Amino acid sequence: MRENPYYGRMKFVQVLTQAALKVRGSMLSDLGFLKPLKTESEGGVIPICPLKASHLPGIKRHLLGLSEHDRYLRFGYTANDEQVLRYASGLKFDRDEIYGIFTRKLHIVAMAHLAIMKAPGRKSSAEFGVSVQAYARGRGYGARLFTRAVMHARNEKIYEIYIHALSENARMIRIARKNGATVVRDGSETEAFLSLPKRDLDSRVTELVVDQFAKTNYSIKEDAKRFWDFLSKVEEIRQGVRAGRHQSAE
C-alpha cells in the first residue's frame, strides 16, 4: 500500500491551525475576553469548507446519496430525485451560506445550508438545515456544522437562527437544545429558535482562522487526488502495455 505523500502536509496544517487558535485564545484573554466563543476546533479541528457554485455537482451527489428516510428527515417529506435536484439547483450561493465536510477523495460527507433572510427595517434571521451520510453518523458532524453556521451568522449581524424539523428528527432537535435554543413541538413538527449574541473580536478572528484552515486542507486534498489519479492512469497504461506484449508473444 502506497503512503500518502500529502498526509504530512495535512497534519502540519492542522497542528498549525490548533496553535493559531490557542494564540487567539491567549490574545483575547489578555484583552479582557475571558469567555471566548466555543468553536469546532475544541476537541480537534474539522475542516468545514464554504461551498460555491462550482461544488454543485458534489452537492447533488451528496443529496442523491441520502436514503429515503434521510431525505424525509432533511426535507420534511420523501423527496424523489427530481425534487432533490430542483432544491440543489435553487441554492442561492450569492445570498446563503452552504458548508461541507469532505472526505480525502473530495466527496461531501456532510452538508449544511444556512438560508439567510434579510428585510429592510427588520432584524435579520436565518434557517439552518443539515444532512449527513449514514456511514458518517455519530462523529458529531451535524453539531460542528451548526457551530460553524452560528459563528458566521453572528459575524453577519444575524440575531436569530431558526430550525424547522420533524419531531422524530431527534438528532437535529438535540443539537438545537444543546446550543440553548427554545424548542416548540407541535405534533409531528418541531421548531427551534436560537437568539445569537452580537459579533465580537473572538468570533471574527476564529472564523478567519478556521476558514483559512478549511481552504488549505481542501487545496491539499485536491493535490493528493490529482496525484493518485495520475498514478492510476500510469498503472492503466502499464497494464495495457503488458497485455499488448502478452498478445504479441502469443
N, C-alpha and C positions, 0 to 999 in steps of 0.2 A: 504493500500500500504506500503510495507516494505521500510525502509530507507536504502539507500546505505551506508554500513559501510566504504567504501573506499573514499567517497566523500570528507571527511575532509582531508585525506592524499593528494588527488589530488590538493585540494585548497591550502594546505600548500606548496606543491612543486611549484605551480605556483607563489605564493607570494614570495617564496624564490628565484626563478629564476628572477623575476622582480627586487628584491632587489639587486641581484648579478649584473644584467645589469646596474643598477643605479650606483653601486660602480665602475663598469668597466668604465662608462662614466666619473665619477669624477676622477679616476686614470689617464685616458687618457688626460683629461683636464689639470691636474697637470703636465703631461709630455710634454704638448705642442700640443697635438692633439685637436685643437679647433673645428674641423668639423668631428666628427666621423661618420662612415657609418650608414645610417638608416637601421634598421632591422625590421623583422616581429614582434619583441617584442613591437614596438611602437604602442600604441592603444590596447594592450592586447597580451599576449603570446599565440600563437597557436602551439601546439606540432607537428613538422614535422619530421617524422622518416625516416632515410635512410633505404631503403628496401634491403633485402638479398634474396638469392635463396630460403630460407625457406618460404618467403612470396609469392612465385609464385602462389599457389592456390588462395590466396586472390586477387592477381593482375588479374588473369584470371577471377574471379568472377566480379571484378570491371569493366573490359573492356567488358565482355559479357553483363553486365547490362546497357551499354550505348545504347541509342536509335539509330535507323538507321541514323537519321540526325546528331547525336552527333558523330557517327563513321565517317561519311562523313567529318565533320569538323576536327576531330582529325587526320585521316589518309590521307585525300585528296581524298578519294573515299569511296563508300559504302561497307565497309569490311564485309564479312559474318563471321559466327562463326569460320570457319576453318582458315580464314586469320587472324582473331584476335588472335586465339590460336597460330598460327605459329609465329606471331610477339612476343607474350609473351614468348614463348619457346626460342626465339632467343635473348632475352635480355642478354647483357654481364655484369653481376654483378661484374666481376673482373676488368672491364675497365671503365664502365659508372657509373653514379650516378642516382639512382632511389629513389624518395621520395614519401611518402604517408602521408595523414592525415586520422586518424582513428576515428570511432565512438566509443562509450563506449562498444559496442559489438564486437569491433575489426574488423569492416567492413571498407574497404578502400573507403572513400567518395570522395577523390581527389588524383590524382597521377601525378607526373611529371617525365619526362625522360630527363636527360642531357647526350647526346651522345658525348663523348669526342674523339676528333680527334687529334692525335699527329703523327708527321712525322719528321724524322731527318732533321735538317737544316731549318725547318720552324716553325713559331710561332704556338703554339697550339691554337685550337679553339674548340667550342662545339655547338651542335644543341639542342635546347630546344623544348619540346613538353609537353602538359598538357591536362588532362581530368578531368572533374568534373561531378558527378552525378547530374541529372536535379534538384532534390529536394534541392540540396545544393548550387545552384547558387545564386549570389547576396551577398555572405558572404565574398568575397574577397580572396577565397582560391587560385585561379589561380595566383593572384598578389603576395600573400605570398610565394607560391611555386617558383615563378620566382625570388623573392628576395633571397630566400634560395639558389637557384641554382647559382645565381650570386656570393653570398658570397663564396660558395665552389669553384667555378671556379677561382675566384681571388686567393684564397689560394693555388690552384693547378697550379698557374702560367699560367692560360689560359687568353688570352688577347682579345678574341672576342667571343661573343655568337651570333649565327645565328638562325633565326626563319623563317621557311617556312610555310605559311598559305594560305588558300583560302581567296580571297579578301572579301568574305561575312562573314568571321570569325571576326566580329567587336570586340569581347571581347579580342581576342589574340592580334590584332593589337593595340588596346587601351593600353594594358599592355606594349607593346613594345615602343609605343610613349611616354607614361608617364615616362618611365625609360630612355628616351633620345636616343633611337635607331634611326638609319637612316632607313626610311621605303621607299621601292621602289615597286610601283604597276605595274604589267604587266598583264593587262587584268583580268582574273579570279583568278590569283595568286599574292601573295604579299610576298616580302622578307624583313626581317628586320635585321640590323646589329648593334650590340652594342659593342663598344670598352670599355674594362674594365681597371680601374686603377690597378696599382701593389698592391699586398697584403701588409698589414701593421699590426701593433700590434692590432689595433682595430678589423680588420676582423678576425684575428686568435683567439683572446680572445672571441669574440662574437660567433663564430662558436662552440668553445669549450663549452660555457655555454648553448646555445640553443640545441646543440646535447645531452648534458647530461640531460637537462630537458626533451627532447623528449623520451629518453631511459627510464628515471624514470617513466614518465607518462604512457608509454606503459606497463611497468612492473606492475604498479598498476592496469591498466585496465585488464591485464592478470589475476592477483589475483582476481579481482572482478568478472570476467567471470567464473573462477573456482568456486567461492563461490556460485554464482547464479545457475550454472549448478548442483552443489551438492544439493542445496535446491530443485531444480526441480526434481531431482532423488528421493530425500526423499519424496517429495509430491506424486510422481508417486507410490512409494511403499505404502504409506499410503492409497492412493485411491484404490490400488489393495487389500490391507488387508480389507478395509471396504467393497469392493464389494464381497470378499470371505465370510465375515461374514454374509452379507445380503443373499447370496445364501444359506449358511448353515442354516440360520434361516427359510428359506422357505422350 
